[in-house]
Amino acid sequence: MRIESLIKELKNNIRREKKVARELIILYKQFIKLEGDEEKKMVTSQIQSLKKHLKEANDRAHRNLKAMYLAKPLPQIVEKPKTAEKKATKPISNTAPPQQFIITQPQNSGLEINAGPTKRKKLLKLGKELKLEGLEKEIVKRLKKKDEKVKKEKKKEPNNYAKRANRFFSKNSIKLLNKNMFKTLERDLIKSNMQYTPTTYVSIIYFTTFLSIFVGIFLTAFFLFFKISAELPLISLITEGLGLRVLKVVWLIVVIPLVTFFMMYLYPSLEKKSTAHRIDHELPFATINMAAISGSLIDPSKIFNIIITTKEYPYLAKEFTKIMNEINIHGYNFVGALRNASFNSPSKRLSELFSGLATTINSGGDLPNFFEERSKSLLFEHRLDMEKQSKSAETFMDIYISLVVAAPMILMLLLIMMKISGLGLAMSTGTITLIMVLGVAIINIVFLTFLELKKD
């Protein structure tokens, strides 16, 4: 009965395919005669939907053909050896009794391409017993690697620092956010893909600023009674009046918390720029892959799934995962999810790609052509960026050689000449050397920090 129902369903699928094919022929004839752009777009969208129905009917027919197994197992064949002739010239002593040879045909005679875990273990045992060489050895190695794969579950524990910040400052943060005082910060947090809600991050800003007040008090108290000099001992007691010293160091209590607050406030915007730069670096090559995938007339949302599973574009994968979550979890349609992702994307180029893709899908345009043209323009922009970076690297190299190699040597020579000539410089040679070493170290740190920020 099952085979009869499958055959009946197969006939229905073939009828549907014939009907869709006839409608496609009629639409193609109409498309040739049309002149207006809007009418052509409508006919094109109808053709695309009919192609989709034809593909689905074809897939169902293919599944029905696979499900039908018309081959029947061969019957069991029993073969018995013929008995020896009675008249034998010489009798044979210690003859064994006649044996029966039974040949059976298994029901599932097809080869299994994907061996299960038990079959894989048998193959591995066989590989240990036999001396394998060449391709056979490589196959056994791959099977071993397949068995060694262990699924790792990522467990993200809550941040204790964020928990403490929320405990002390969450109420104040909510009040300030309701007054739209940190609107820019909220947008930067969303675009930078930082794993913090606006309330939590504002609480962290206030908590860190509060702790920096104690750091400022400690430094003020330290410099009130001690001073740091280039000569030994490096730390010594203050000899000048306490009132004058208070005026010199009291500003630390105010400046350190203010600097901490502004650094914490600006950090999400810096992180957003860094994420945008990395996305722009991956985008041209990912767009080429998307153009190749879209040529198979696959569902556009599946293109993003394929890019995510490749794991070759980690920063783009986060943005594509947002789109899939909005479709699968929040219930948005694909175009709506693209609009939202375009609004929340840290990269301007990726935002333009999402909005252009949404417009192309709405208007029934050619997706492979869209991705191909966009990949060309993105690759051209990527080459221009690489050229700019190489030019700026040459400029920074010249600046670095001037500041770190030539300038310290000239300055050290001048200081030694001033000391020898007695022009009022009361520093020893060791102190001058220490100043030069510290100066070079500080310049290197500043230069490396600047390059890192420039790279991001």
Number of C-alpha atoms within 10 A of each C-alpha: 6 9 13 10 11 17 16 12 15 20 13 14 21 16 13 16 20 13 12 18 15 11 14 18 12 11 16 13 10 13 17 9 9 12 9 8 9 11 12 17 15 13 18 19 16 16 20 16 12 18 16 15 15 21 14 14 20 17 13 16 21 13 13 19 13 9 12 13 9 7 9 8 12 10 10 11 10 10 11 10 9 7 7 8 6 7 7 8 6 6 9 7 6 6 7 6 6 11 9 10 11 10 11 12 11 11 10 10 9 7 7 8 6 8 12 9 12 9 11 17 15 10 17 16 12 13 17 10 9 8 9 14 9 7 9 11 12 12 15 19 13 11 16 15 10 12 11 9 8 7 6 6 6 6 6 6 6 8 9 9 12 16 14 15 21 21 13 14 18 20 12 14 23 16 12 14 16 10 10 11 12 16 12 12 19 18 16 23 21 18 23 22 18 13 10 13 12 20 21 20 24 26 25 24 20 22 20 17 20 14 12 21 19 14 16 20 15 14 16 20 16 12 18 20 15 14 13 13 11 14 14 10 8 9 12 12 11 14 10 9 8 12 9 10 16 15 10 13 16 17 12 19 19 13 14 18 21 14 13 18 18 12 13 17 18 12 14 23 19 16 20 22 18 19 21 22 17 17 25 21 19 16 22 22 17 18 22 19 17 21 20 13 20 20 14 9 14 11 11 15 16 13 17 20 15 14 21 19 10 10 11 13 18 15 20 23 20 13 21 19 15 15 27 20 13 18 18 11 9 11 12 16 13 17 20 15 21 27 18 17 21 23 15 18 22 28 22 14 17 21 19 15 21 20 17 18 20 19 15 15 15 11 14 18 16 15 18 18 13 17 23 19 14 19 22 15 11 22 17 12 15 18 11 11 14 12 12 11 14 11 11 12 13 11 11 14 11 10 13 16 11 12 16 17 12 11 13 17 12 10 13 16 12 12 16 17 13 14 17 11 10 10 10 9 13 10 13 12 13 12 15 19 13 13 16 16 13 12 14 17 13 13 15 15 12 12 17 12 12 11 13 11 13 11 11 14
